Structure formats: C-alpha cells, structure tokens
Amino acid sequence: MAAASKKKLSTDNFFTEKVRLEKDLMDFERKILEANNHLTNMENSLAQMHSIAEENHSYYFLKRVKKLQTLYFNLQRKKGYTKDDFDSFYHHLGKIVNEDKIEFLDSALRNRITKVAAKLGEAGIIGQKKKEIDLAGKIRFLAFEVEGVHFLVPKTSYRILKNIPAFKSKLSIKKTIIPLFPGPGFILLDDTKPASKKNIILIKNSKGKEEGYYFDKLEEDWAISKQSIDLILKKEKSNDKVIGKIRRKGIYYHLLRAD
C-alpha cells in the first residue's frame, strides 16, 4: 500500500513538472514573439531622439543618441544576450538625465537666434562662428568595424541596409550599381555553408555617388584635423581603397578613400 502511495506521489510530481514546463514554454514563446515589437519600438524611439537632437542642433544629445544607436545595432545582431549587454545600455541611458534638459533649451534658443539673425542679415557671421566652434577646422569620419578590422571613412549623408549577404563586390539598387567594400576575398568563406549576412552603410563619396561598406559595429564618429592626420597616418599601398592606417588607443584604423 505504501509503495502504491509513493508511486502515485511520483506520478503527481511528474505531471506537476510537466504543467510547469508547459507554462514556462508558453511564457518563453510569448516573450520571444513580443521581442520583435520591443526591438521595433526601441529603433523608432532612437530615430525620434536622433531627429529631435538634429532639429535642435544639439550636438551634445546627438552624440549620446548615436552611441545608443551603436549599442542597439550590436544588441540586435546578437543571438544570445548577457547581463553586461543590458548594463552597458542602461549605463548610457543613465547619462541622459532630466537636469540636462537645459541643453535642449539652450540649443532651441541658439537656433531661434540664428533664424532671427538671418532676417537681419547677420546669419552669415553667426553661422560662421558656430561652425568654427563646433568643428574647429576638423574633418569628421565614420568609424566602423567588420570581422575585427577597424575602418574610417569621411562622413557625409548616409543610410543603412540590413541583412545583406557578405562579401559581394557590388549591389544593384533601382538599376544603380553601388560598389561594396570590403569585397570578395576579405575573409576565407566556407563554400559548404551559406554566406553570412551583414549590415551595410551607404555613404555618398566626394562625387555625390553612393558607396557601400559592410559593418558589424558602428563606433563613435571621429573629428580630427588634416594636419593631425598627416602626422600620424602610416600610408599603405596594398589596396587602392585604403590610404593608410592610424593607431588610436592600441587599435589600428584603416583610413579609406571616398572618391
């Protein structure tokens, strides 16, 4: 009798765990399906923050948002997450505090003053002074990483394409052929496996034509004077697209032509 009772208890426990497993499975399924909506909402929020910061000419907040966008792209492309991934995100979100709202007010006020000055014929002087303060004769670069190699390319207007097979030499968009870098041969691909997919940043070169660059991760923009580049650049001739390399914080960045 005791054996029968023990067996019944074990059976009950078995089905209790079965019900618990089923519930956890359903909860996990729901969370995974909801994750896509969360990612979309996050991307939309970042886009709105980026747009507002640009409209208010707030380079302080624009820099913060771009760092968050970089973290977002890195988070999105991962198949598994750790606590450190989210901690880094929260850390940078924590840097945007209510007390910094004065920056938006200052930016809006400066923008309004510029518009008023334009009507008075003074916009040219104010705009020139603002440009001198913001850039101080520096060249802005986009920094990105692909397969562990770091690159710099002069920054102009750009857009991003996602999940493009790597590594093609060109891409056709609306009958326009766009060259891609790096192309075939950048890494040795296993022919028995499907080609990996990466994101591409499309940027306009000095002639106004788009060029594409594969990337795994976007980094913070660079702003550096031409004189400084000339002093620290180690020129290379191994690739027509690569001008040379610059060492920063122990990492070599390959400077690319945009012409």
Accessible surface in RSA format (square Angstrom, percent):
REM  Atomic radii and reference values for relative SASA: ProtOr
REM  Chains: A
REM  Algorithm: Lee & Richards
REM  Probe-radius: 1.40
REM  Slices: 20
REM RES _ NUM      All-atoms   Total-Side   Main-Chain    Non-polar    All polar
REM                ABS   REL    ABS   REL    ABS   REL    ABS   REL    ABS   REL
RES MET A   1   199.25 103.2 153.61 101.7  45.64 108.7 129.20 109.8  70.06  92.8
RES ALA A   2    84.62  77.8  69.71 107.6  14.91  33.9  76.85 108.2   7.78  20.6
RES ALA A   3    79.12  72.7  65.29 100.8  13.82  31.4  72.04 101.5   7.08  18.7
RES ALA A   4    64.39  59.2  50.22  77.5  14.16  32.2  58.06  81.8   6.33  16.8
RES SER A   5    65.84  55.6  55.36  73.9  10.48  24.1  37.67  80.2  28.17  39.5
RES LYS A   6   151.12  73.7 145.64  89.4   5.48  13.0  92.61  83.4  58.51  62.3
RES LYS A   7   153.95  75.1 148.70  91.2   5.26  12.5  96.10  86.5  57.86  61.6
RES LYS A   8   135.46  66.1 129.70  79.6   5.76  13.7 102.81  92.5  32.65  34.8
RES LEU A   9   109.44  61.0 107.71  77.1   1.73   4.4 109.09  76.6   0.36   1.0
RES SER A  10    63.50  53.7  55.93  74.6   7.57  17.4  33.43  71.2  30.07  42.1
RES THR A  11    62.06  44.1  57.71  58.5   4.34  10.4  43.97  59.1  18.09  27.3
RES ASP A  12    64.56  45.2  59.58  59.3   4.98  11.8  23.35  54.9  41.21  41.1
RES ASN A  13    80.03  55.2  78.95  76.3   1.08   2.6  22.75  54.7  57.28  55.4
RES PHE A  14   135.20  67.6 127.16  78.8   8.03  20.9 133.47  80.9   1.72   4.9
RES PHE A  15   112.68  56.4 112.28  69.5   0.39   1.0 112.68  68.3   0.00   0.0
RES THR A  16    68.95  49.0  62.16  63.0   6.79  16.2  43.82  58.9  25.13  38.0
RES GLU A  17    96.34  55.3  93.76  70.9   2.58   6.1  47.51  91.9  48.83  39.9
RES LYS A  18   100.23  48.9  94.73  58.1   5.50  13.1  60.40  54.4  39.83  42.4
RES VAL A  19    91.05  59.9  90.49  81.9   0.56   1.3  90.49  78.6   0.56   1.5
RES ARG A  20   121.79  51.1 117.27  59.8   4.52  10.8  49.63  67.8  72.15  43.7
RES LEU A  21   121.30  67.6 118.19  84.6   3.11   7.8 120.99  85.0   0.31   0.8
RES GLU A  22    83.16  47.7  80.55  60.9   2.62   6.2  20.76  40.2  62.40  50.9
RES LYS A  23   125.13  61.0 122.58  75.2   2.55   6.1  93.66  84.3  31.48  33.5
RES ASP A  24    77.83  54.5  73.57  73.2   4.27  10.1  23.99  56.5  53.84  53.7
RES LEU A  25   111.71  62.2 107.29  76.8   4.42  11.1 111.25  78.1   0.46   1.2
RES MET A  26   120.88  62.6 116.14  76.9   4.74  11.3  96.37  81.9  24.51  32.5
RES ASP A  27    40.49  28.4  40.36  40.2   0.13   0.3   9.56  22.5  30.93  30.8
RES PHE A  28   124.24  62.2 121.56  75.3   2.68   7.0 123.93  75.1   0.31   0.9
RES GLU A  29    99.05  56.9  95.16  72.0   3.90   9.3  28.97  56.0  70.08  57.2
RES ARG A  30   113.84  47.8 109.02  55.6   4.82  11.5  59.37  81.1  54.47  33.0
RES LYS A  31   123.74  60.4 117.54  72.1   6.20  14.8  63.64  57.3  60.10  64.0
RES ILE A  32    92.66  52.7  90.26  67.2   2.39   5.8  90.29  65.0   2.37   6.4
RES LEU A  33   117.66  65.5 107.01  76.6  10.65  26.8 107.75  75.7   9.91  26.7
RES GLU A  34    65.81  37.8  65.28  49.4   0.53   1.3  25.55  49.4  40.27  32.9
RES ALA A  35    36.70  33.7  35.00  54.0   1.71   3.9  36.49  51.4   0.21   0.6
RES ASN A  36    99.32  68.5  97.08  93.8   2.24   5.4  24.82  59.7  74.51  72.0
RES ASN A  37    95.33  65.7  93.99  90.8   1.34   3.2  19.10  46.0  76.23  73.7
RES HIS A  38   107.53  58.8 106.61  74.1   0.92   2.4  75.72  78.0  31.81  37.0
RES LEU A  39    38.40  21.4  38.40  27.5   0.00   0.0  38.40  27.0   0.00   0.0
RES THR A  40    73.93  52.6  71.44  72.4   2.49   5.9  47.53  63.8  26.40  39.9
RES ASN A  41    86.79  59.9  83.96  81.1   2.83   6.8  24.90  59.9  61.89  59.8
RES MET A  42    61.39  31.8  56.27  37.2   5.12  12.2  43.96  37.4  17.42  23.1
RES GLU A  43    60.10  34.5  59.37  44.9   0.72   1.7  22.18  42.9  37.91  31.0
RES ASN A  44    81.89  56.5  80.33  77.6   1.55   3.7  23.28  56.0  58.61  56.6
RES SER A  45    60.32  51.0  54.51  72.7   5.81  13.4  28.04  59.7  32.28  45.2
RES LEU A  46    10.62   5.9  10.62   7.6   0.00   0.0  10.62   7.5   0.00   0.0
RES ALA A  47    52.54  48.3  45.74  70.6   6.80  15.5  48.51  68.3   4.03  10.7
RES GLN A  48   114.59  64.1 114.59  83.7   0.00   0.0  33.08  70.4  81.51  61.8
RES MET A  49    63.79  33.0  59.60  39.4   4.20  10.0  45.78  38.9  18.01  23.9
RES HIS A  50    34.14  18.7  34.14  23.7   0.00   0.0  20.73  21.4  13.41  15.6
RES SER A  51    44.53  37.6  41.03  54.8   3.51   8.1  23.66  50.4  20.87  29.2
RES ILE A  52    80.75  45.9  80.75  60.2   0.00   0.0  80.75  58.1   0.00   0.0
RES ALA A  53     0.68   0.6   0.59   0.9   0.09   0.2   0.59   0.8   0.09   0.2
RES GLU A  54    88.94  51.1  78.25  59.2  10.69  25.4  21.99  42.5  66.95  54.7
RES GLU A  55   116.20  66.7 100.18  75.8  16.02  38.1  46.86  90.6  69.34  56.6
RES ASN A  56    32.60  22.5  32.41  31.3   0.19   0.5   0.45   1.1  32.15  31.1
RES HIS A  57    78.35  42.8  73.85  51.3   4.50  11.5  50.65  52.2  27.70  32.2
RES SER A  58     0.70   0.6   0.00   0.0   0.70   1.6   0.00   0.0   0.70   1.0
RES TYR A  59   101.67  47.5  94.78  53.9   6.89  17.9  64.16  48.2  37.50  46.2
RES TYR A  60    85.11  39.7  72.19  41.1  12.91  33.6  70.21  52.8  14.89  18.4
RES PHE A  61     9.94   5.0   9.94   6.2   0.00   0.0   9.94   6.0   0.00   0.0
RES LEU A  62    15.02   8.4  15.02  10.7   0.00   0.0  15.02  10.5   0.00   0.0
RES LYS A  63   129.14  63.0 124.22  76.2   4.93  11.7  71.73  64.6  57.41  61.2
RES ARG A  64    70.83  29.7  68.64  35.0   2.19   5.2   9.69  13.2  61.14  37.1
RES VAL A  65     3.18   2.1   3.18   2.9   0.00   0.0   3.18   2.8   0.00   0.0
RES LYS A  66    36.22  17.7  34.78  21.3   1.43   3.4  29.62  26.7   6.59   7.0
RES LYS A  67    53.61  26.2  52.79  32.4   0.81   1.9  12.75  11.5  40.86  43.5
RES LEU A  68     1.21   0.7   1.21   0.9   0.00   0.0   1.21   0.8   0.00   0.0
RES GLN A  69    40.61  22.7  40.61  29.7   0.00   0.0   9.87  21.0  30.74  23.3
RES THR A  70    11.42   8.1  10.74  10.9   0.69   1.6   4.98   6.7   6.44   9.7
RES LEU A  71    27.56  15.3  25.02  17.9   2.54   6.4  25.04  17.6   2.52   6.8
RES TYR A  72     2.58   1.2   2.58   1.5   0.00   0.0   2.14   1.6   0.45   0.6
RES PHE A  73    21.68  10.8  21.31  13.2   0.37   1.0  21.31  12.9   0.37   1.1
RES ASN A  74    24.37  16.8  24.06  23.3   0.31   0.7  15.33  36.9   9.04   8.7
RES LEU A  75    14.59   8.1  12.02   8.6   2.57   6.5  14.17   9.9   0.42   1.1
RES GLN A  76    55.55  31.1  40.41  29.5  15.14  36.0  13.31  28.3  42.24  32.0
RES ARG A  77   123.59  51.9  91.83  46.8  31.76  75.6  37.82  51.7  85.76  52.0
RES LYS A  78    85.32  41.6  73.32  45.0  12.00  28.6  47.08  42.4  38.24  40.7
RES LYS A  79   213.38 104.1 170.85 104.8  42.53 101.3 120.21 108.2  93.17  99.2
RES GLY A  80    50.03  61.7   0.00   N/A  50.03  61.7  36.42 100.0  13.61  30.5
RES TYR A  81   101.49  47.4  67.64  38.5  33.85  88.1  53.61  40.3  47.88  59.0
RES THR A  82    81.68  58.1  73.18  74.2   8.50  20.3  75.86 101.9   5.82   8.8
RES LYS A  83   154.33  75.3 140.88  86.4  13.44  32.0 116.66 105.0  37.66  40.1
RES ASP A  84   108.64  76.1 103.43 102.9   5.21  12.3  29.56  69.6  79.08  78.9
RES ASP A  85    31.65  22.2  21.39  21.3  10.26  24.3   7.35  17.3  24.30  24.2
RES PHE A  86    79.71  39.9  79.68  49.4   0.03   0.1  79.71  48.3   0.00   0.0
RES ASP A  87    55.24  38.7  49.88  49.7   5.36  12.7  25.31  59.6  29.93  29.9
RES SER A  88    42.30  35.7  35.17  46.9   7.13  16.4  28.46  60.6  13.84  19.4
RES PHE A  89    20.42  10.2  20.42  12.6   0.00   0.0  20.42  12.4   0.00   0.0
RES TYR A  90   141.42  66.0 134.01  76.2   7.41  19.3  93.83  70.5  47.59  58.7
RES HIS A  91   107.89  59.0  96.17  66.8  11.72  30.0  70.03  72.2  37.86  44.1
RES HIS A  92    30.34  16.6  28.58  19.9   1.76   4.5  14.73  15.2  15.61  18.2
RES LEU A  93    75.94  42.3  69.52  49.7   6.42  16.1  69.77  49.0   6.17  16.6
RES GLY A  94    46.99  57.9   0.00   N/A  46.99  57.9  35.96  98.7  11.03  24.7
RES LYS A  95    76.62  37.4  63.16  38.8  13.46  32.1  39.24  35.3  37.38  39.8
RES ILE A  96    50.32  28.6  32.25  24.0  18.07  43.5  32.64  23.5  17.68  48.0
RES VAL A  97    66.60  43.8  57.21  51.8   9.40  22.6  63.22  54.9   3.38   9.2
RES ASN A  98   112.36  77.5 101.81  98.4  10.55  25.4  20.26  48.8  92.10  89.0
RES GLU A  99   140.01  80.4 117.54  88.9  22.47  53.5  72.76 140.7  67.25  54.9
RES ASP A 100    33.71  23.6  33.22  33.1   0.49   1.2   0.90   2.1  32.81  32.7
RES LYS A 101   128.93  62.9 127.95  78.5   0.98   2.3  76.34  68.7  52.58  56.0
RES ILE A 102    99.88  56.8  97.25  72.4   2.63   6.3  97.71  70.4   2.17   5.9
RES GLU A 103    35.57  20.4  34.63  26.2   0.94   2.2   7.46  14.4  28.11  23.0
RES PHE A 104    63.38  31.7  62.47  38.7   0.91   2.4  62.67  38.0   0.70   2.0
RES LEU A 105   116.09  64.7 111.42  79.7   4.67  11.7 112.26  78.8   3.83  10.3
RES ASP A 106    56.89  39.9  55.88  55.6   1.01   2.4   8.55  20.1  48.34  48.2
RES SER A 107     0.89   0.7   0.00   0.0   0.89   2.0   0.39   0.8   0.49   0.7
RES ALA A 108    44.87  41.3  38.13  58.8   6.74  15.3  40.77  57.4   4.10  10.9
RES LEU A 109   103.02  57.4  98.74  70.6   4.27  10.7 102.53  72.0   0.49   1.3
RES ARG A 110   107.52  45.1 104.79  53.4   2.73   6.5  60.00  82.0  47.52  28.8
RES ASN A 111    31.20  21.5  27.27  26.3   3.93   9.5   4.31  10.4  26.89  26.0
RES ARG A 112   171.33  71.9 168.81  86.1   2.52   6.0  46.01  62.9 125.32  76.0
RES ILE A 113    87.14  49.6  85.20  63.5   1.94   4.7  86.73  62.5   0.41   1.1
RES THR A 114    39.17  27.9  39.17  39.7   0.00   0.0  34.13  45.8   5.05   7.6
RES LYS A 115   129.41  63.1 124.04  76.1   5.37  12.8  77.15  69.4  52.26  55.7
RES VAL A 116    77.81  51.2  77.68  70.3   0.13   0.3  77.76  67.6   0.05   0.1
RES ALA A 117     4.73   4.3   3.20   4.9   1.53   3.5   4.70   6.6   0.03   0.1
RES ALA A 118    53.92  49.6  34.96  54.0  18.96  43.1  35.69  50.3  18.23  48.3
RES LYS A 119   180.55  88.1 142.69  87.5  37.86  90.1  93.43  84.1  87.11  92.8
RES LEU A 120   124.43  69.3  95.61  68.4  28.82  72.4 101.98  71.6  22.45  60.4
RES GLY A 121    67.84  83.7   0.00   N/A  67.84  83.7  35.65  97.8  32.18  72.1
RES GLU A 122    83.39  47.9  83.13  62.9   0.26   0.6  21.12  40.8  62.28  50.8
RES ALA A 123    28.43  26.1  24.91  38.4   3.52   8.0  25.07  35.3   3.36   8.9
RES GLY A 124    60.30  74.4   0.00   N/A  60.30  74.4  47.12 129.3  13.18  29.5
RES ILE A 125   111.42  63.4 106.64  79.4   4.78  11.5 110.97  79.9   0.45   1.2
RES ILE A 126    53.28  30.3  52.19  38.9   1.09   2.6  53.28  38.4   0.00   0.0
RES GLY A 127    30.39  37.5   0.00   N/A  30.39  37.5  24.65  67.7   5.73  12.8
RES GLN A 128    96.38  53.9  92.60  67.7   3.78   9.0  36.51  77.7  59.87  45.4
RES LYS A 129   123.63  60.3 122.99  75.5   0.65   1.5  70.43  63.4  53.21  56.7
RES LYS A 130    53.77  26.2  50.20  30.8   3.57   8.5  47.50  42.8   6.27   6.7
RES LYS A 131   128.04  62.5 121.97  74.8   6.06  14.4  69.49  62.5  58.54  62.4
RES GLU A 132    94.25  54.1  85.95  65.0   8.29  19.7  35.29  68.3  58.96  48.1
RES ILE A 133   141.37  80.4 116.59  86.9  24.78  59.7 123.39  88.9  17.98  48.8
RES ASP A 134    61.18  42.9  28.40  28.3  32.78  77.5  13.61  32.0  47.57  47.4
RES LEU A 135    54.11  30.1  52.97  37.9   1.14   2.9  53.94  37.9   0.16   0.4
RES ALA A 136    66.58  61.2  40.25  62.1  26.33  59.9  49.32  69.5  17.26  45.7
RES GLY A 137    69.43  85.6   0.00   N/A  69.43  85.6  43.02 118.1  26.41  59.2
RES LYS A 138    97.05  47.3  84.78  52.0  12.28  29.2  32.36  29.1  64.69  68.9
RES ILE A 139    64.71  36.8  61.20  45.6   3.51   8.5  64.71  46.6   0.00   0.0
RES ARG A 140    75.13  31.5  69.15  35.2   5.98  14.2  19.06  26.0  56.07  34.0
RES PHE A 141     6.83   3.4   6.83   4.2   0.00   0.0   6.83   4.1   0.00   0.0
RES LEU A 142     4.99   2.8   4.99   3.6   0.00   0.0   4.99   3.5   0.00   0.0
RES ALA A 143     0.07   0.1   0.00   0.0   0.07   0.2   0.00   0.0   0.07   0.2
RES PHE A 144     0.24   0.1   0.24   0.1   0.00   0.0   0.24   0.1   0.00   0.0
RES GLU A 145    31.41  18.0  31.41  23.8   0.00   0.0   1.48   2.9  29.93  24.4
RES VAL A 146     0.00   0.0   0.00   0.0   0.00   0.0   0.00   0.0   0.00   0.0
RES GLU A 147    71.44  41.0  44.42  33.6  27.02  64.3  11.31  21.9  60.13  49.1
RES GLY A 148    50.98  62.9   0.00   N/A  50.98  62.9  24.98  68.6  26.00  58.2
RES VAL A 149    48.04  31.6  45.14  40.9   2.90   7.0  48.04  41.7   0.00   0.0
RES HIS A 150    26.29  14.4  25.68  17.8   0.62   1.6  13.14  13.5  13.15  15.3
RES PHE A 151     6.80   3.4   6.80   4.2   0.00   0.0   6.80   4.1   0.00   0.0
RES LEU A 152     0.56   0.3   0.56   0.4   0.00   0.0   0.56   0.4   0.00   0.0
RES VAL A 153     0.12   0.1   0.12   0.1   0.00   0.0   0.12   0.1   0.00   0.0
RES PRO A 154    40.58  29.6  39.76  36.2   0.82   3.0  39.76  32.8   0.82   5.1
RES LYS A 155    41.64  20.3  20.60  12.6  21.04  50.1  18.94  17.0  22.71  24.2
RES THR A 156    64.64  46.0  50.32  51.0  14.32  34.1  62.83  84.4   1.81   2.7
RES SER A 157    76.20  64.4  57.50  76.7  18.70  43.1  57.86 123.2  18.35  25.7
RES TYR A 158    76.72  35.8  43.37  24.7  33.35  86.8  28.00  21.0  48.72  60.1
RES ARG A 159   108.40  45.5 102.54  52.3   5.86  14.0  58.18  79.5  50.22  30.4
RES ILE A 160    45.87  26.1  20.00  14.9  25.86  62.3  20.00  14.4  25.86  70.2
RES LEU A 161    41.80  23.3  39.60  28.3   2.20   5.5  41.80  29.4   0.00   0.0
RES LYS A 162    71.05  34.7  52.04  31.9  19.01  45.3  45.28  40.8  25.77  27.5
RES ASN A 163   100.93  69.6  90.94  87.9   9.98  24.0  13.82  33.3  87.11  84.2
RES ILE A 164    26.61  15.1  26.61  19.8   0.00   0.0  26.61  19.2   0.00   0.0
RES PRO A 165    44.59  32.5  44.59  40.6   0.00   0.0  44.59  36.8   0.00   0.0
RES ALA A 166     4.28   3.9   0.00   0.0   4.28   9.7   0.29   0.4   3.99  10.6
RES PHE A 167    12.60   6.3   1.78   1.1  10.82  28.1   2.00   1.2  10.60  30.3
RES LYS A 168    93.13  45.4  89.02  54.6   4.12   9.8  50.64  45.6  42.49  45.3
RES SER A 169    61.70  52.1  51.57  68.8  10.14  23.4  29.58  63.0  32.13  45.0
RES LYS A 170   121.76  59.4 115.47  70.9   6.28  15.0  61.05  54.9  60.71  64.7
RES LEU A 171    27.47  15.3  24.74  17.7   2.73   6.9  27.47  19.3   0.00   0.0
RES SER A 172    72.61  61.4  45.07  60.1  27.54  63.4  30.14  64.2  42.47  59.5
RES ILE A 173    40.77  23.2  36.15  26.9   4.62  11.1  39.22  28.2   1.55   4.2
RES LYS A 174   192.69  94.0 156.79  96.2  35.91  85.5 112.67 101.4  80.02  85.2
RES LYS A 175   201.14  98.1 166.72 102.3  34.42  82.0 115.95 104.4  85.19  90.7
RES THR A 176    78.77  56.0  74.64  75.7   4.13   9.8  50.05  67.2  28.72  43.4
RES ILE A 177   101.25  57.6  80.90  60.3  20.35  49.1  80.90  58.3  20.35  55.2
RES ILE A 178     2.73   1.6   2.73   2.0   0.00   0.0   2.73   2.0   0.00   0.0
RES PRO A 179    68.78  50.1  66.99  61.1   1.79   6.5  67.84  56.0   0.94   5.8
RES LEU A 180    13.93   7.8   0.00   0.0  13.93  35.0   1.07   0.7  12.86  34.6
RES PHE A 181    27.73  13.9  27.68  17.1   0.05   0.1  27.68  16.8   0.05   0.1
RES PRO A 182     5.54   4.0   5.24   4.8   0.30   1.1   5.54   4.6   0.00   0.0
RES GLY A 183    19.71  24.3   0.00   N/A  19.71  24.3   8.70  23.9  11.01  24.7
RES PRO A 184    96.38  70.2  68.07  62.1  28.31 102.9  71.55  59.1  24.83 154.3
RES GLY A 185    69.60  85.8   0.00   N/A  69.60  85.8  33.94  93.1  35.66  79.9
RES PHE A 186    59.99  30.0  30.06  18.6  29.93  77.9  38.51  23.3  21.48  61.5
RES ILE A 187    54.79  31.2  43.73  32.6  11.06  26.6  50.09  36.1   4.70  12.8
RES LEU A 188   180.56 100.6 152.04 108.8  28.51  71.7 153.74 108.0  26.81  72.2
RES LEU A 189    80.55  44.9  56.62  40.5  23.93  60.1  58.41  41.0  22.14  59.6
RES ASP A 190    74.46  52.2  55.49  55.2  18.97  44.8  30.94  72.8  43.52  43.4
RES ASP A 191   143.78 100.7 108.08 107.6  35.70  84.4  39.93  94.0 103.85 103.6
RES THR A 192   122.77  87.3  84.04  85.2  38.73  92.3  84.05 112.9  38.72  58.5
RES LYS A 193   139.81  68.2 128.13  78.6  11.68  27.8  73.80  66.4  66.01  70.3
RES PRO A 194   128.65  93.8 102.43  93.4  26.21  95.3 114.72  94.7  13.93  86.6
RES ALA A 195    56.09  51.6  30.75  47.5  25.34  57.6  35.96  50.6  20.13  53.3
RES SER A 196    51.96  43.9  40.28  53.8  11.69  26.9  48.33 102.9   3.64   5.1
RES LYS A 197   133.85  65.3 105.27  64.6  28.57  68.0  51.69  46.5  82.15  87.5
RES LYS A 198    24.05  11.7  16.66  10.2   7.40  17.6   8.79   7.9  15.26  16.3
RES ASN A 199    17.95  12.4  16.46  15.9   1.48   3.6   0.22   0.5  17.73  17.1
RES ILE A 200     0.00   0.0   0.00   0.0   0.00   0.0   0.00   0.0   0.00   0.0
RES ILE A 201     0.26   0.1   0.26   0.2   0.00   0.0   0.26   0.2   0.00   0.0
RES LEU A 202     0.32   0.2   0.00   0.0   0.32   0.8   0.00   0.0   0.32   0.9
RES ILE A 203     1.66   0.9   1.49   1.1   0.17   0.4   1.66   1.2   0.00   0.0
RES LYS A 204    94.55  46.1  93.56  57.4   0.98   2.3  37.89  34.1  56.66  60.3
RES ASN A 205    15.79  10.9   9.07   8.8   6.72  16.2   1.11   2.7  14.67  14.2
RES SER A 206    91.00  76.9  45.94  61.3  45.06 103.8  51.74 110.2  39.26  55.0
RES LYS A 207   156.10  76.2 122.88  75.4  33.22  79.1  77.71  69.9  78.39  83.5
RES GLY A 208    46.51  57.4   0.00   N/A  46.51  57.4  26.71  73.3  19.80  44.3
RES LYS A 209   144.77  70.6 140.40  86.1   4.37  10.4  87.72  79.0  57.04  60.8
RES GLU A 210    39.58  22.7  29.99  22.7   9.59  22.8  12.83  24.8  26.75  21.8
RES GLU A 211    15.99   9.2  15.99  12.1   0.00   0.0   4.87   9.4  11.12   9.1
RES GLY A 212     0.84   1.0   0.00   N/A   0.84   1.0   0.00   0.0   0.84   1.9
RES TYR A 213     0.69   0.3   0.69   0.4   0.00   0.0   0.66   0.5   0.03   0.0
RES TYR A 214     0.00   0.0   0.00   0.0   0.00   0.0   0.00   0.0   0.00   0.0
RES PHE A 215     1.28   0.6   0.12   0.1   1.15   3.0   0.12   0.1   1.15   3.3
RES ASP A 216    24.71  17.3  22.36  22.3   2.35   5.6   9.22  21.7  15.49  15.4
RES LYS A 217    65.25  31.8  65.25  40.0   0.00   0.0  14.80  13.3  50.45  53.7
RES LEU A 218    15.28   8.5  15.27  10.9   0.01   0.0  15.27  10.7   0.01   0.0
RES GLU A 219    31.84  18.3  22.08  16.7   9.77  23.3  20.82  40.3  11.02   9.0
RES GLU A 220    77.10  44.3  67.70  51.2   9.40  22.4  31.00  60.0  46.11  37.6
RES ASP A 221    43.67  30.6  18.98  18.9  24.69  58.4  14.06  33.1  29.61  29.5
RES TRP A 222    15.79   6.3  11.94   5.8   3.85   9.1  12.33   6.6   3.46   5.6
RES ALA A 223    53.93  49.6  31.33  48.4  22.59  51.4  31.33  44.1  22.59  59.9
RES ILE A 224    27.24  15.5  25.25  18.8   1.99   4.8  27.24  19.6   0.00   0.0
RES SER A 225    26.06  22.0  24.81  33.1   1.25   2.9  17.24  36.7   8.82  12.4
RES LYS A 226   123.12  60.1 122.59  75.2   0.54   1.3  91.69  82.5  31.44  33.5
RES GLN A 227   127.90  71.5 124.36  90.9   3.54   8.4  61.53 131.0  66.37  50.3
RES SER A 228    42.90  36.3  41.25  55.1   1.65   3.8  12.90  27.5  30.00  42.0
RES ILE A 229    11.07   6.3  11.07   8.2   0.00   0.0  11.07   8.0   0.00   0.0
RES ASP A 230    87.42  61.2  61.53  61.2  25.89  61.2  29.41  69.2  58.01  57.9
RES LEU A 231   153.15  85.3 120.37  86.1  32.78  82.4 122.53  86.1  30.62  82.4
RES ILE A 232    79.61  45.3  65.21  48.6  14.40  34.7  72.06  51.9   7.55  20.5
RES LEU A 233    26.33  14.7   8.42   6.0  17.91  45.0   8.42   5.9  17.91  48.2
RES LYS A 234   117.31  57.2 111.54  68.4   5.77  13.7  78.97  71.1  38.34  40.8
RES LYS A 235   168.62  82.3 137.77  84.5  30.84  73.4  80.82  72.7  87.80  93.5
RES GLU A 236    43.93  25.2  30.54  23.1  13.39  31.9  21.94  42.4  21.98  17.9
RES LYS A 237   202.89  99.0 167.52 102.8  35.37  84.2 115.85 104.3  87.04  92.7
RES SER A 238   107.03  90.4  61.34  81.9  45.69 105.3  58.47 124.5  48.56  68.0
RES ASN A 239    66.91  46.1  59.36  57.4   7.55  18.2  13.96  33.6  52.95  51.2
RES ASP A 240   134.38  94.1 119.74 119.2  14.64  34.6  44.19 104.0  90.18  89.9
RES LYS A 241    40.52  19.8  37.52  23.0   2.99   7.1  34.45  31.0   6.07   6.5
RES VAL A 242    10.93   7.2  10.12   9.2   0.81   2.0  10.12   8.8   0.81   2.2
RES ILE A 243    45.96  26.2  43.43  32.4   2.53   6.1  43.43  31.3   2.53   6.9
RES GLY A 244     0.00   0.0   0.00   N/A   0.00   0.0   0.00   0.0   0.00   0.0
RES LYS A 245    59.88  29.2  59.33  36.4   0.55   1.3  12.49  11.2  47.38  50.5
RES ILE A 246     1.92   1.1   1.89   1.4   0.03   0.1   1.92   1.4   0.00   0.0
RES ARG A 247   135.94  57.1 113.67  57.9  22.27  53.0  39.57  54.1  96.37  58.4
RES ARG A 248   105.04  44.1  99.64  50.8   5.41  12.9  30.50  41.7  74.54  45.2
RES LYS A 249   184.95  90.2 140.90  86.5  44.05 104.9 105.95  95.4  79.00  84.2
RES GLY A 250    48.56  59.9   0.00   N/A  48.56  59.9  18.38  50.4  30.18  67.6
RES ILE A 251    66.02  37.6  63.07  47.0   2.95   7.1  66.02  47.5   0.00   0.0
RES TYR A 252    74.40  34.7  66.15  37.6   8.25  21.5  47.15  35.4  27.25  33.6
RES TYR A 253    18.00   8.4  18.00  10.2   0.00   0.0   0.39   0.3  17.60  21.7
RES HIS A 254    40.49  22.1  40.49  28.1   0.00   0.0  23.04  23.7  17.46  20.3
RES LEU A 255     8.92   5.0   8.92   6.4   0.00   0.0   8.92   6.3   0.00   0.0
RES LEU A 256     0.41   0.2   0.00   0.0   0.41   1.0   0.00   0.0   0.41   1.1
RES ARG A 257    96.97  40.7  94.47  48.2   2.50   5.9  18.58  25.4  78.39  47.5
RES ALA A 258    15.96  14.7   7.80  12.0   8.15  18.6   8.11  11.4   7.85  20.8
RES ASP A 259    89.82  62.9  66.91  66.6  22.92  54.2  27.24  64.1  62.58  62.4
END  Absolute sums over single chains surface
CHAIN  1 A    18025.0      15345.6       2679.3      10873.7       7151.3
END  Absolute sums over all chains
TOTAL         18025.0      15345.6       2679.3      10873.7       7151.3
